[in-house]
Amino acid sequence: MSERDDVEAILKENGDIYFVTRQTTTEDGLGRVDDVSEADFRIFGMIQDITIKDRQIQEMGLAVPGNRKIFLMPDYSITSAGVSVTTNEVKEGDILTDDKLYTGAGNTGQFRIVKILRQWEETDEEIYRTAIIQSINLDGS
């Protein structure tokens, strides 16, 4: 079993399932946004509140109310009939939806990936990623 398999097992056991929406814009000849399309895929990860120990993150201006830290896999494969069909990778700007955080009254449980902080590698294989997510409604964390 590899380190990546260990991290995947930890994230599946202690994390949750989230839906990622990636928005793609189409521009006209003058550079104005003509159309916005969305693609959705499902991931698993683990969200943590940003703690006082995250001083480096605070100095970068990322530790503000509504921000949290998420641990992710480098990529997520969609498998059909035992064959990997598509591989998705979470990128900065993607929207993450957590249905468990939806409380109505304007709180959608949506976060935007604002910064991918670190990609942890071992023997030239990426193990996991750490990113900062920001509440779209600026709800406190």
NUFISE-500342 format. One line per field, with one value per residue (C-alpha): residue number from 1; residue in three letters; z, y, x. Coordinates in pm, 1 decimal, decimal comma, padded with zeros to 6 digits, always signed. Layout:
<sites>
num = c(NUM; ...)
residu = c(ALA; ...)
pz = c(Z; ...)
py = c(Y; ...)
px = c(X; ...)
</sites>
This chain:
<sites>
num = c(1; 2; 3; 4; 5; 6; 7; 8; 9; 10; 11; 12; 13; 14; 15; 16; 17; 18; 19; 20; 21; 22; 23; 24; 25; 26; 27; 28; 29; 30; 31; 32; 33; 34; 35; 36; 37; 38; 39; 40; 41; 42; 43; 44; 45; 46; 47; 48; 49; 50; 51; 52; 53; 54; 55; 56; 57; 58; 59; 60; 61; 62; 63; 64; 65; 66; 67; 68; 69; 70; 71; 72; 73; 74; 75; 76; 77; 78; 79; 80; 81; 82; 83; 84; 85; 86; 87; 88; 89; 90; 91; 92; 93; 94; 95; 96; 97; 98; 99; 100; 101; 102; 103; 104; 105; 106; 107; 108; 109; 110; 111; 112; 113; 114; 115; 116; 117; 118; 119; 120; 121; 122; 123; 124; 125; 126; 127; 128; 129; 130; 131; 132; 133; 134; 135; 136; 137; 138; 139; 140; 141)
residu = c(MET; SER; GLU; ARG; ASP; ASP; VAL; GLU; ALA; ILE; LEU; LYS; GLU; ASN; GLY; ASP; ILE; TYR; PHE; VAL; THR; ARG; GLN; THR; THR; THR; GLU; ASP; GLY; LEU; GLY; ARG; VAL; ASP; ASP; VAL; SER; GLU; ALA; ASP; PHE; ARG; ILE; PHE; GLY; MET; ILE; GLN; ASP; ILE; THR; ILE; LYS; ASP; ARG; GLN; ILE; GLN; GLU; MET; GLY; LEU; ALA; VAL; PRO; GLY; ASN; ARG; LYS; ILE; PHE; LEU; MET; PRO; ASP; TYR; SER; ILE; THR; SER; ALA; GLY; VAL; SER; VAL; THR; THR; ASN; GLU; VAL; LYS; GLU; GLY; ASP; ILE; LEU; THR; ASP; ASP; LYS; LEU; TYR; THR; GLY; ALA; GLY; ASN; THR; GLY; GLN; PHE; ARG; ILE; VAL; LYS; ILE; LEU; ARG; GLN; TRP; GLU; GLU; THR; ASP; GLU; GLU; ILE; TYR; ARG; THR; ALA; ILE; ILE; GLN; SER; ILE; ASN; LEU; ASP; GLY; SER)
pz = c(+00000,0; -00097,5; +00090,3; -00154,6; -00072,0; +00300,4; +00253,9; +00037,5; +00311,4; +00577,9; +00366,6; +00289,8; +00653,0; +00817,3; +00536,3; +00332,4; -00024,6; -00202,1; -00541,4; -00750,9; -01013,1; -01269,6; -01460,6; -01812,2; -01992,8; -02365,2; -02489,4; -02799,0; -03040,1; -02811,7; -02504,8; -02332,3; -02159,8; -02394,3; -02209,9; -01886,5; -01881,3; -01581,9; -01539,5; -01217,9; -01062,1; -00720,6; -00489,4; -00133,8; +00102,0; +00454,9; +00558,4; +00870,0; +01024,8; +01000,3; +01339,1; +01512,1; +01423,7; +01057,0; +01088,3; +00738,7; +00595,1; +00804,8; +00681,7; +00323,2; +00405,3; +00359,0; +00721,2; +00726,6; +00847,6; +00604,3; +00500,0; +00574,3; +00480,7; +00274,1; +00213,8; -00131,9; -00353,9; -00656,1; -00896,0; -00895,3; -01151,0; -01268,3; -01324,9; -01541,7; -01560,1; -01393,1; -01646,7; -01559,7; -01799,7; -01686,3; -01440,6; -01275,4; -01087,1; -00846,2; -00951,7; -00811,3; -00889,0; -00868,2; -00653,1; -00382,0; -00251,0; +00084,7; +00111,6; +00486,7; +00540,5; +00365,6; +00628,3; +00411,1; +00486,2; +00225,2; +00348,1; +00047,9; +00186,2; -00116,6; -00112,2; -00381,4; -00402,5; -00365,4; -00330,5; -00359,0; -00092,3; -00117,0; -00311,7; -00105,8; -00306,1; -00225,5; -00475,9; -00765,6; -00693,8; -00568,7; -00247,2; -00157,1; -00179,7; +00072,3; -00036,4; +00109,6; +00043,8; +00101,3; +00179,3; -00114,8; +00127,9; +00359,8; +00647,7; +00939,8; +00977,4)
py = c(+00000,0; +00340,5; +00670,1; +00796,2; +00499,8; +00575,5; +00941,0; +00841,4; +00603,1; +00876,7; +01131,3; +00883,8; +00777,5; +01121,4; +01354,8; +01401,5; +01407,4; +01742,9; +01856,9; +02073,3; +02313,5; +02450,9; +02754,7; +02816,3; +03143,2; +03203,7; +03550,2; +03737,9; +03908,8; +04213,1; +04008,4; +04042,0; +03733,7; +03584,9; +03265,7; +03082,2; +02704,5; +02477,6; +02126,6; +01929,9; +01640,3; +01476,2; +01457,5; +01358,7; +01561,8; +01693,1; +02052,8; +02205,3; +02547,1; +02763,4; +02767,5; +03011,7; +02778,5; +02868,5; +03185,9; +03156,1; +03153,1; +03457,3; +03649,5; +03579,9; +03739,9; +03415,4; +03352,8; +03567,1; +03486,2; +03249,1; +03082,0; +02719,6; +02467,6; +02156,5; +01846,7; +01691,2; +01419,1; +01538,8; +01397,8; +01207,1; +00937,4; +00847,8; +00474,3; +00296,1; -00084,5; -00100,3; +00132,5; +00486,5; +00710,5; +01065,4; +01220,9; +01551,6; +01782,2; +02054,7; +02397,4; +02747,8; +02919,0; +02600,7; +02612,7; +02349,4; +02267,8; +02100,5; +01999,2; +01941,5; +02310,7; +02427,3; +02586,5; +02799,8; +03172,4; +03250,5; +03000,6; +02779,5; +02584,9; +02692,6; +02771,9; +02887,7; +02736,3; +03053,2; +02911,5; +02573,3; +02601,3; +02289,5; +01970,4; +01694,0; +01460,8; +01144,4; +00975,4; +01186,7; +01094,6; +01359,3; +01233,5; +01505,6; +01878,5; +02146,0; +02442,2; +02742,9; +02773,3; +03084,5; +03091,0; +03248,0; +03409,9; +03514,1; +03316,4; +03274,5; +02950,4)
px = c(+00000,0; +00141,9; +00136,9; -00124,8; -00350,8; -00306,6; -00407,2; -00703,3; -00823,7; -00789,4; -00981,0; -01258,7; -01290,3; -01268,2; -01371,0; -01682,8; -01811,2; -01833,6; -01952,0; -01720,3; -01850,2; -01608,4; -01726,3; -01596,9; -01660,5; -01696,7; -01603,5; -01710,0; -01468,7; -01437,8; -01346,2; -01684,0; -01824,1; -02081,2; -02170,5; -02085,7; -02106,4; -02064,5; -01925,8; -01979,4; -01790,3; -01776,3; -01475,3; -01391,1; -01177,3; -01151,4; -01225,8; -01070,2; -01106,4; -00796,4; -00625,5; -00395,7; -00106,5; -00147,6; +00061,2; +00208,0; -00143,8; -00241,5; +00060,9; -00048,0; -00384,5; -00578,0; -00684,8; -00999,2; -01352,3; -01519,8; -01193,4; -01112,4; -00846,3; -00921,8; -00715,0; -00765,0; -00632,1; -00429,4; -00690,0; -01015,7; -01094,6; -01442,1; -01460,7; -01715,7; -01723,8; -01381,3; -01216,7; -01102,0; -01293,5; -01215,3; -00973,6; -01066,0; -00832,7; -00948,1; -00816,4; -00817,9; -01148,6; -01358,3; -01673,0; -01712,0; -02061,6; -02116,6; -02482,9; -02445,9; -02365,7; -02682,7; -02905,1; -03128,9; -03149,5; -02883,4; -02622,2; -02557,2; -02262,9; -02059,1; -01689,4; -01446,9; -01098,3; -00891,0; -00540,0; -00374,5; -00105,9; +00101,6; +00129,4; +00286,1; +00508,6; +00697,8; +00929,2; +00795,9; +00433,1; +00192,6; +00029,8; -00224,5; -00294,3; -00381,1; -00593,9; -00772,1; -01143,7; -01352,3; -01720,8; -01904,0; -02149,8; -01862,7; -02012,6; -01774,6; -01584,8)
</sites>
